[in-house]
Amino acid sequence: MRLRWSSILLCLLAAACSRPAPVETSSGLQQPASAAPTVQRMPQPEIDWSPVQLEAGNAWVSCSPDYHQGEGAPILSLAYLDLRRVLQDCRASGLLRLRYVGKVTPSFAALAERMGKVASDLRIGKRILDIDSTGGTVEAALRAGDAIGENDWTIWVRNDSHCYSACVLLLPAGDMRVLAGPVGIHRMIRVQSTASSRRELGEELRKVSEDLRNYLERNGASLELYDMMSTVPNRSLRILTDAELERLGLTGENAVEDDLNRIRLARRCGSDFLRRKDAFRQAYEAQCLRPAQAGDADVDAINACGLALRARFGFPDPRCPDVGPMSELDGALLAIPEAPPPPEIHDAPAPVEVRAPAARHVPAPSVAPAAQAAPPAHAGAVAEGASTPGGEEAASAN
């Protein structure tokens, strides 16, 4: 009998020791973790620097967050050295703002990948994607989103801009999302589908649906976004409310990135820094975001409110000025790095057919004055039926 009870006791002790450690859910973090955080990001492939042009949009680069002073220098080429030249002046401020007006296409995904690479080479750490888009292809949005998430971008949608359809899929990837313009969703379709039944159409969308769900999960967005998209007909548009944007994880600070940053910040800047940052975020949402959304304020008004508010919480902090609230607007004077060798350029791929989109019931986006000045002849075109790397047709959320 004694042996039996001893065996039972040993089993209970073994089970207790094998239980997983509890997950910390408290907003407070008393002791910094000793292990380095694991970043949930999609590994980025080597960038293909083959010649490519923006076939369905226009882009500009500015070294200032003040868009009232203009959109900046136009991007006329996506070649490495050309992008490096247009970003040279942003080394002094340590900040770039990429304004893009157009469709989310493979060439936009190439722009996102290449801008992140060149900005990293030039040590331009603060990056803002200032976007106005009515949609595009899902595959291009996921590719661009992974590049955005890998390279630490803030995303703006100004009140003279829109973010519809596939553009909405970019929002989960941003470290910070400041939304003043409308954000709208609808159902995905395959632009050259051969489906003749609901079952066949569902089979066609199954693969891209799986990729989309994985993308949303690793970027901290709610899978409810996919379910909501599935219920809105493609020829309609549902504008998301402020409450829905918050619930879906599409606005404000990215939850996944925030979790990772808490571990880093506690170790580097101390627990007091973390507590003040949490307090600022609550005040920022209550005093800047919600009143601005109710009063239809633009991105610059939201930013001005936040910059004024953060001084009350001791930011910028002299110890950690580059990682405090809204530090993406501060910039930093950096030493000019040595130029890396130009990348190897491969042969250009076969051109993708570009066709004008059919008439739609979705309202056209408002374009900033600088964008109206000199739109190219192909502005607004949609690359329909573009091939994915696997040879499949792209799923469209135009």
C-alpha positions, 0 to 999 in steps of 0.5 A: 500500500505504501508503494502504491501511494508513493507511485501516485504521489510521484505521478502527481508531481510529474504532471504538475511539473509538465504543465505549461507556464501560465500566459501573462495577460496583465497590462503590467509587466513587472520583470523584463523577460530574459528570452528574446521575442520571436517575431511573427513575420513572414520570411521575406524572399530575396528581392527581384530587381527586374525592371517593373513600372507602376502600372496602376497608380502614382507614388511620391516620396517626402521626408516630412510628415506634413503633407500640406507642404506637398506630396514630395518627389515623384517616383518615376523608376523602381530601380534600386539606384533610382530609389536610392537617389530619391530617398537621399535627402531623407537620411537627415530627418530619418523619416520618409513618407510614401504617398501612393494613389492607385490600385494594389497590384504586383507592382505596388507590392514590388514598390513596398518591398523595394522601398523597405530595402532601400530605406534600411540600406540608408538607415531611414528608420521612420516610414509612413505609407500614406495611401489612397486606394480603391482595391486591387488583388488579394495576392498583391495585398498579402505580398505587400503587407508582408513587406510592410510588416517586415519593415516597420511602417506606419499607415495613414488613410487621410480624410481626402483618401480611401482604403477599400477592398484589397487595400484593407488587407494592408492595414493589419501589417502596419505597426501603427494605423491612423485612419481618417478616411473611409475603410470599406470591404466586400467579397473577393472574386476571381476576375477570370473565373471559369466557375459555373456553380457556387461549389466551383467558385468556392473551390477556386477561392479556397487556397487564397482564403487559407493564405488570407486567414494565415496572414490575418492571424500572424498580423494580429487582426481578427479572422472576423474580417474574412467572414465579414468580407465573405458576406458583402457582394463584390459589387457592393461596399460596406464601410466599417465603423470606428468600433468595427475597425477597433474590434477587427484590429485594423486601427491604432497600434498593432497588437502583435507588434505591441506585445513584442515591443513590451518585452523589448521596451521593458528590458531596454527602457525600464518598467516606468517607461512602459507604464507611461507608454500604456497611460499615453495610449489610453489617453491618446485613444480617448482624447485624440482618436475618438473625438477626431473620428466623431468630428471628422478630423484629418490625420494631421489634427490627430497627430497634433493632438497626440504630439501635444498630449505625449509631453504630459507623460514625459515623452520623448524620453531622453533614455529611449527617444526613438521608441516612444509614442509617435516617434515616427514623426520625430525623425533623427539625424543619422550618419550617411552610410556607405552605399551597398553594391548594386543588386544583381538585375535579372532578365525582365519578366514577360509584361502583364496585360493591363486593361481598364476596369469595368464600371463600378458602383464603388465611389472613386477616391479623392486624389490629393492636389499634387496627384491631380497635377500630372496623372499618367495616361495609365492611372487607375488601370487594373491588372485583371487576371494577373498570374501569381508566382504559382501560375494561378489567376489572382483573386481580386477584391477590386 
